[in-house]
């Protein structure tokens, strides 16, 4: 077959040859041109190993090939990505134990449905109980030691033992004091105490709180008082007089002092003698622990209340002891917590809700640490991973629906959904692939481990004009027969075959591409017939045989710069091939 390509002309219009192409001439001269074309084809093959001729990329081998024709028809077209994978459970867990021991109970069997937290095994924990008790004792000891150290720390704040007036401060800031050393004294001068003797028989009838009258020896002035203490011991005075001491408290009007003496009477009973006044409250403040005076909170003469802080000490050794006691207490707490956690290890529960698929140990057997006891699968849904090429991954998005089929389940399809598109690709050579996770909720008949096929629909078109994919040539052109309505808009390719069939190259706009058909959005219409050379392995082999080994050692599969890609004819061959 010999071809001549030229633009179709209107009646009366001169037919002009296309640039760079040979045009057919009438008569013998035309046959000479055809012989010249054949010669040029041979030269081109020898020099370029398959150089494109006659425009649009048609190879010399394709000139003698037969055309396949197909009608432009309406159909539904779907663009999709397909792949295979293996089903996996939604979640799976191998239940292990961290302890060794005799298994006391196993309350499940293979195939059982279990909920998260369900007790699966109990293991003898008698060895752990003793360790737990020891940890509890250690914690109690550490707590007492820490409390004692805190009490010692509080002793650095020296307080007033009773309400009164600061009579003396015996230390200054910066002084070092030792345990038992007096640092201050507190005196309550508002109340004076007088202790005198009364006859034992009379004193036996007195009671605390009873009124008494005090008479000053120097002025014979009388003051009202109250009995605050009665001795329970009799004392023998000169003359075998039996007496008991009685203490009477008197409010100090301001003039009483410890140098004054007085006698007292209770009712009609008079004391056997006089006594001297004493301050009701006069106590020394002593340090209970050693330290350095860091602050004096009062001054001499200040009125203070009971437990008011007077002097503050500081002790590095005591603070270190408190810190050590605190750390020891925390260690004891952690040890006890570890023992409780370890005790929990003797009760093994299900970490997930699911189906028990394997059971390796039974009651009465001895478990080993870090061994798998059973396996649980969450079969509420299944997943699969589809490996997608880098050229297609941008077309995949979370939420896309997926059609899934399994060889193990005939005549049934399942619906899945894309739940994850990973950005972590795997490179092999010059290509990169990405894993896509698909979830399948309706799983009747499916099991983990089954091989399945998945189809992700990318785009679709309904009731559109379509042609076979092989009919589309390079530059989005299609060959149509002369009787096609769209031939009037095309470029004529005139055949010199015995049939004398003419073909026209038409530019088209394409839409959705399926596996075997392509949508045509413009350029063709119903009633058109497209022509193309169907690709086959035998044709590819013929093309390679034609090219053979070139002069100078060049192989037919190799091209000079700018020539046809290595490997022979382009796919979808035909005049003006793709």
Secondary structure, DSSP 8 states (H G I E B T S, - for coil): --EEEEE---TT----B-TT-----SHHHHHHHHHHHHHHHHHHHHHHSS--BTTTTB-TGGGG---EEEE-EEEEEEEEEEEEEE-EEEEEEEEEESS-EEEEEE---TT-EE-TT-EEEEE--HHHHHHHHHHHHHHHHHHHHHHHHHHHHHTTEEE-SSSEEEEEE---TT-EE-TT-EEEEEEEEEEEEEEEEEEHHHHTT--TT-EEEEEETTT--EEEEEEEEE-SS-EEETTTEEEEEEEEEEE--S---TT-EEEEEETTEE-SS-EEEEEEEEEEEE-SS-EEEEEE---TT-EE-TT-EEEEEE-HHHHHHHHHHHHHHHHHHHHHHHHHHHHHTTEEE-SSSEEEEEE---TTSEE-TTEEEEEEEEEEEEEEEEEEETTTGGG--TT-EEEEEETTEEEEEEEEEEEEE-S--EEETTEEEEEEEEEES--TT--TT-EEEEEEEEEEEEEEEEEEGGG-BTTTEEEEETTSGGGGGSEEEEE-STT--EEEEEE-EEEEE-SSEEEEEES--TT-EEEE----HHHHHHHHHHH-B-GGG-BTT---TTS--TTSS-SS-STT--
